[in-house]
């Protein structure tokens, strides 16, 4: 008897003569966002026999066989029967909210997907993290190659979740011989539905620049990420895979394209203020995230390029789309503000937000 939460399986498309059997690909988080975009692309790919969508609700991508459950449920193993590859995209990347709870969900989900895939005989798992795992450092080569060392430091935020997923990817082939794990690491993502610490950088009144540093900006449109994930799902690329637009933009280029002015601060003030405000709970991200708008972390996409893959977006176009997307939003240090707060100027806004936080803390202590 079929499960009540599953759609009837569409017929598996038979392979062409002289070709190996085409794979069945499962996508977690397929009901929305990047997962839905990938599922739609895979359905249209004649090299794919069937697409299985796994999410806690049924999506609306036609041609997908839906399996409705939480990916952290060990019952996932049974839902992956006869699946050849799993692309895991059920990752919570929300900037706001309880970071500890989000981290527990993300790590548990990745662990369950890898374990269930191995138990079900799945040959390939694809995880999507971020090029942020390389770390943003002043001595980073331009660009970073796919196999460059991961020098980022866990900070208790989303970066920590990605680093733990990277650890799982390295460990999985040893724990589960025969299971191939590919990790896709995009540059700064832009596109519909993307909201991150880095996109909120462009919601600020001015662009923060730390004195005596030389930022470089590289973007990755979600469409290009989806095409990279498709290549990984089909085994066209393996191992560590970076994806981003060709080259990078200097800070002056970003200011020219965006029309935004900069505010330049000494490192001690920029990092010190961010650390204090994060500790007080005023801003959602740790001060270490500031490194990613200060130091370079440009990637090469060399493994993808060796397959003939090319990005369809360049950096100026991706930045322009990002600016359209964030129009009407106002943020400071990744904290969303009301329009009135955002218009008082970046330097004053830092002082106002910091002072407001200290006043609230002092009032709570007096009441206590």
C-alpha positions as CSV (number, residue, x, y, z in Angstrom):
1,X,0.0,0.0,0.0
2,X,1.4,3.4,-0.9
3,X,2.0,6.1,1.8
4,X,-0.9,8.6,2.1
5,X,1.6,11.5,1.8
6,X,3.1,10.4,-1.5
7,X,2.1,11.2,-5.0
8,X,1.7,8.2,-7.4
9,X,5.1,7.6,-9.0
10,X,5.3,8.9,-12.6
11,X,6.8,6.3,-14.9
12,X,10.6,6.2,-14.9
13,X,11.9,7.4,-18.3
14,X,13.7,4.5,-20.0
15,X,17.3,5.0,-21.0
16,X,18.3,5.4,-24.6
17,X,20.0,2.4,-26.3
18,X,23.8,2.4,-25.8
19,X,23.6,4.6,-22.7
20,X,23.8,3.6,-19.0
21,X,20.7,3.7,-16.9
22,X,19.7,7.2,-16.1
23,X,19.6,8.1,-12.4
24,X,16.8,8.8,-10.0
25,X,17.6,12.0,-8.1
26,X,16.1,13.1,-4.8
27,X,16.1,16.7,-3.7
28,X,15.5,17.7,-0.1
29,X,13.9,21.0,0.5
30,X,12.3,20.7,-2.9
31,X,9.0,22.5,-2.0
32,X,10.5,26.0,-2.4
33,X,13.5,28.2,-3.2
34,X,16.6,26.7,-4.6
35,X,15.3,23.2,-4.0
36,X,12.2,23.8,-6.1
37,X,14.3,25.4,-8.9
38,X,16.7,22.4,-9.0
39,X,13.8,19.9,-9.0
40,X,12.2,21.8,-11.9
41,X,15.5,21.8,-13.8
42,X,16.1,18.1,-13.2
43,X,12.6,17.2,-14.3
44,X,13.3,18.9,-17.7
45,X,16.7,17.0,-18.0
46,X,16.4,14.0,-20.3
47,X,19.4,12.4,-18.5
48,X,17.4,12.1,-15.4
49,X,14.9,9.2,-15.0
50,X,12.9,10.5,-12.1
51,X,12.9,13.3,-9.5
52,X,11.9,12.7,-5.9
53,X,11.0,15.8,-3.9
54,X,11.5,15.5,-0.1
55,X,10.1,18.2,2.1
56,X,7.8,18.6,5.1
57,X,5.1,19.8,2.6
58,X,4.2,18.9,-1.0
59,X,5.5,21.4,-3.5
60,X,4.0,22.4,-6.8
61,X,6.7,21.4,-9.3
62,X,5.0,19.2,-11.9
63,X,6.6,15.8,-12.7
64,X,8.1,15.3,-9.2
65,X,7.3,12.3,-7.0
66,X,6.7,13.8,-3.5
67,X,7.8,12.2,-0.2
68,X,6.4,14.4,2.6
69,X,8.4,14.2,5.9
70,X,11.0,16.0,8.0
71,X,14.4,15.2,6.6
72,X,15.6,14.6,10.2
73,X,13.3,11.7,10.5
74,X,15.1,8.3,10.4
75,X,12.3,7.1,8.2
76,X,14.0,9.0,5.4
77,X,16.0,5.9,4.6
78,X,12.9,4.1,3.5
79,X,11.9,7.0,1.2
80,X,15.3,6.8,-0.6
81,X,14.8,3.3,-1.9
82,X,16.0,3.0,-5.5
83,X,17.4,6.6,-5.5
84,X,20.8,7.1,-7.1
85,X,21.7,10.6,-5.9
86,X,20.5,12.9,-3.2
87,X,20.9,16.7,-3.2
88,X,20.4,18.1,0.3
89,X,19.0,21.6,0.3
90,X,16.7,21.5,3.3
91,X,19.0,23.9,5.2
92,X,17.8,26.8,7.3
93,X,19.8,29.8,6.4
94,X,17.7,32.4,8.2
95,X,19.7,35.4,9.4
96,X,17.4,36.1,12.3
97,X,16.1,33.8,15.0
98,X,17.6,31.3,17.4
99,X,21.0,30.4,16.0
100,X,21.6,27.5,18.3
101,X,18.2,25.9,17.4
102,X,18.9,26.5,13.7
103,X,22.3,24.9,14.0
104,X,20.9,21.8,15.7
105,X,18.3,21.4,13.0
106,X,20.9,21.9,10.2
107,X,23.5,19.5,11.6
108,X,20.9,16.8,12.4
109,X,19.3,17.1,9.0
110,X,22.7,16.7,7.2
111,X,23.6,13.7,9.5
112,X,20.3,12.0,8.8
113,X,20.5,12.5,5.0
114,X,24.0,11.1,4.8
115,X,23.2,8.1,7.1
116,X,19.9,7.4,5.3
117,X,21.5,7.6,1.9
118,X,24.2,5.1,2.9
119,X,21.6,2.8,4.4
120,X,19.5,2.9,1.2
121,X,22.3,2.2,-1.2
122,X,22.4,5.7,-2.6
123,X,25.6,6.2,-4.6
124,X,26.0,10.0,-4.3
125,X,25.1,12.8,-1.9
126,X,25.5,16.5,-2.7
127,X,25.7,19.0,0.1
128,X,25.6,22.8,-0.4
129,X,27.5,25.0,1.9
130,X,29.3,28.2,1.1
131,X,32.6,29.5,-0.1
132,X,32.7,31.3,3.3
133,X,34.2,28.0,4.6
134,X,37.5,29.0,3.1
135,X,37.7,32.0,5.4
136,X,38.1,35.7,4.5
137,X,41.7,36.5,5.0
138,X,44.0,39.2,3.7
139,X,46.5,36.7,2.3
140,X,43.9,34.6,0.4
141,X,45.1,33.9,-3.1
142,X,43.0,35.4,-5.9
143,X,41.1,33.2,-6.8
144,X,40.9,30.4,-4.3
145,X,41.0,26.9,-6.0
146,X,38.4,24.3,-5.1
147,X,40.9,22.3,-3.0
148,X,42.2,25.3,-1.0
149,X,42.4,24.7,2.7
150,X,39.3,25.6,4.8
151,X,40.6,28.3,7.1
152,X,37.3,29.7,8.5
153,X,36.8,29.5,12.2
154,X,33.5,28.3,13.7
155,X,31.7,31.3,15.2
156,X,28.4,29.8,16.5
157,X,26.5,31.2,13.5
158,X,25.5,29.7,10.1
159,X,29.2,29.4,9.2
160,X,29.5,26.9,12.0
161,X,26.7,24.8,10.5
162,X,28.4,24.8,7.1
163,X,31.8,23.8,8.6
164,X,30.1,20.9,10.4
165,X,28.5,19.8,7.1
166,X,31.9,20.0,5.5
167,X,33.3,17.7,8.3
168,X,30.5,15.2,7.7
169,X,31.3,15.3,4.0
170,X,34.9,14.4,4.7
171,X,34.0,11.7,7.2
172,X,31.2,10.1,5.2
173,X,33.3,8.0,2.7
174,X,35.3,6.6,5.6
175,X,32.2,5.7,7.6
176,X,30.2,4.6,4.5
177,X,32.5,3.1,1.9
178,X,31.0,3.4,-1.6
179,X,29.2,6.6,-0.8
180,X,30.4,9.6,-2.8
181,X,29.9,13.0,-1.3
182,X,30.2,16.2,-3.3
183,X,30.2,19.6,-1.6
184,X,29.1,22.7,-3.6
185,X,30.4,26.1,-2.3
186,X,28.8,29.2,-3.8
187,X,30.2,32.7,-3.6
188,X,27.9,35.5,-2.2
189,X,24.4,34.3,-3.3
190,X,22.0,36.7,-5.0
191,X,18.6,36.0,-6.5
192,X,14.9,35.6,-5.6
193,X,14.4,34.8,-2.0
194,X,18.0,35.1,-0.9
195,X,18.4,37.0,2.4
196,X,21.8,36.8,4.1
197,X,24.3,38.8,6.1
198,X,26.0,39.7,2.9
199,X,22.9,40.8,1.0
200,X,21.9,42.9,4.0
201,X,25.3,44.7,3.7
202,X,23.7,46.5,0.7
203,X,20.6,47.5,2.7
204,X,22.7,49.8,4.9
205,X,22.8,53.6,4.4
206,X,26.4,53.4,3.3
207,X,28.9,50.6,2.6
208,X,31.2,49.9,5.5
209,X,34.9,49.8,4.6
210,X,37.6,49.0,7.2
211,X,40.5,51.3,6.8
212,X,43.6,49.9,5.0
213,X,41.9,46.9,3.6
214,X,41.1,45.9,0.0
215,X,37.8,44.1,-0.3
216,X,36.9,42.1,-3.4
217,X,33.4,41.1,-4.2
218,X,32.2,38.1,-6.1
219,X,28.6,37.0,-6.5
220,X,26.8,33.8,-7.5
221,X,23.3,34.0,-9.0
222,X,20.9,31.2,-7.8
223,X,20.4,30.1,-11.4
224,X,24.2,29.4,-11.7
225,X,24.2,27.6,-8.4
226,X,21.3,25.4,-9.6
227,X,23.1,24.5,-12.8
228,X,26.2,23.6,-10.7
229,X,24.0,21.4,-8.3
230,X,22.6,19.7,-11.4
231,X,26.1,18.8,-12.6
232,X,27.0,17.5,-9.2
233,X,23.8,15.4,-8.9
234,X,24.7,13.8,-12.2
235,X,28.3,13.1,-11.2
236,X,29.8,15.5,-13.8
237,X,31.8,17.1,-11.0
238,X,32.9,15.5,-7.7
239,X,34.8,16.5,-4.5
240,X,34.8,20.1,-3.6
241,X,33.2,22.4,-6.1
242,X,33.2,26.2,-6.1
243,X,30.7,28.3,-8.1
244,X,30.6,32.0,-8.8
245,X,30.7,34.7,-11.4
246,X,33.9,35.2,-13.4
247,X,36.5,37.3,-11.5
248,X,35.6,39.9,-9.0
249,X,34.8,43.6,-8.3
250,X,37.0,46.0,-6.5
251,X,35.4,48.1,-3.8
252,X,35.5,51.1,-6.1
253,X,33.7,49.1,-8.7
254,X,31.0,48.2,-6.2
255,X,30.5,51.8,-5.3
256,X,30.3,52.8,-8.9
257,X,27.7,50.2,-9.8
258,X,25.6,50.7,-6.7
259,X,25.9,54.5,-6.5
260,X,26.4,54.0,-2.7
261,X,28.9,55.9,-0.7
262,X,31.3,54.4,1.8
263,X,31.8,54.9,5.5
264,X,35.4,54.1,6.5
265,X,36.3,53.1,10.0
266,X,39.4,51.8,11.8
267,X,39.4,48.0,12.4
268,X,39.3,48.4,16.2
269,X,36.1,50.5,16.0
270,X,34.3,48.4,13.4
271,X,35.0,45.0,15.0
272,X,34.7,46.3,18.6
273,X,31.3,47.9,17.9
274,X,30.0,44.8,16.1
275,X,31.2,42.5,18.9
276,X,29.5,44.6,21.6
277,X,26.2,44.8,19.7
278,X,26.2,41.1,19.0
279,X,26.9,40.3,22.6
280,X,24.0,42.5,23.7
281,X,21.8,40.7,21.2
282,X,21.2,43.9,19.1
283,X,22.6,42.3,15.8
284,X,22.0,38.7,14.8
285,X,25.5,37.8,13.6
286,X,28.9,37.5,15.2
287,X,31.5,40.2,14.7
288,X,33.7,37.7,12.8
289,X,31.2,37.8,9.9
290,X,32.5,41.3,9.2
291,X,35.6,39.7,7.7
292,X,33.6,38.7,4.7
293,X,33.0,42.3,3.6
294,X,36.6,43.2,4.5
295,X,38.9,40.5,3.1
296,X,38.8,38.6,-0.2
297,X,37.3,35.1,-0.6
298,X,37.0,34.9,-4.4
299,X,36.7,31.4,-5.9
300,X,37.7,29.9,-9.3
301,X,35.0,27.4,-10.2
302,X,37.8,25.5,-11.9
303,X,36.2,22.0,-11.5
304,X,33.0,23.2,-13.0
305,X,34.7,25.1,-15.8
306,X,36.6,21.9,-16.8
307,X,33.2,20.4,-17.7
308,X,32.4,23.3,-19.9
309,X,30.1,25.0,-17.4
310,X,30.1,28.8,-17.5
311,X,28.1,31.2,-15.3
312,X,25.3,33.0,-17.1
313,X,25.6,36.1,-14.9
314,X,28.6,38.4,-14.4
315,X,29.4,40.3,-11.2
316,X,28.0,43.7,-12.2
317,X,24.7,42.2,-13.4
318,X,24.4,40.1,-10.3
319,X,25.1,43.1,-8.1
320,X,22.5,45.1,-10.0
321,X,19.9,42.4,-9.4
322,X,20.8,42.3,-5.7
323,X,20.3,46.1,-5.5
324,X,16.8,45.8,-7.0
325,X,16.0,43.0,-4.6
326,X,16.9,44.9,-1.5
327,X,15.3,48.1,-2.5
328,X,13.0,49.3,0.2
329,X,14.8,47.3,2.9
330,X,17.0,48.9,5.5
331,X,19.6,47.2,7.6
332,X,22.6,47.9,9.8
333,X,25.2,45.2,10.6
334,X,22.6,42.6,9.3
335,X,19.9,43.9,11.6
336,X,16.8,45.1,9.8
337,X,15.8,48.6,10.7
338,X,12.8,50.8,10.1
339,X,13.2,53.4,7.4
340,X,13.5,56.2,9.9
341,X,16.5,54.5,11.6
342,X,18.2,53.8,8.3
343,X,18.1,57.4,7.0
344,X,20.0,59.0,9.9
345,X,23.3,57.9,8.4
346,X,25.5,55.0,9.0
347,X,27.8,56.5,11.7
348,X,25.0,57.9,13.7
349,X,23.0,54.7,13.3
350,X,25.8,52.7,14.9
351,X,25.8,55.0,17.9
352,X,22.0,55.1,18.2
353,X,21.6,51.3,18.0
354,X,24.4,50.8,20.4
355,X,23.1,53.4,22.9
356,X,19.6,52.1,22.7
357,X,20.8,48.6,23.5
358,X,22.8,49.8,26.5
359,X,19.8,51.8,27.8
360,X,17.6,48.7,27.5
361,X,20.1,46.6,29.4
362,X,20.5,49.2,32.1
363,X,16.7,49.5,32.5
364,X,16.4,45.7,32.9
365,X,19.1,45.7,35.6
366,X,17.3,48.5,37.5
367,X,14.0,46.7,37.3
368,X,15.8,43.5,38.6
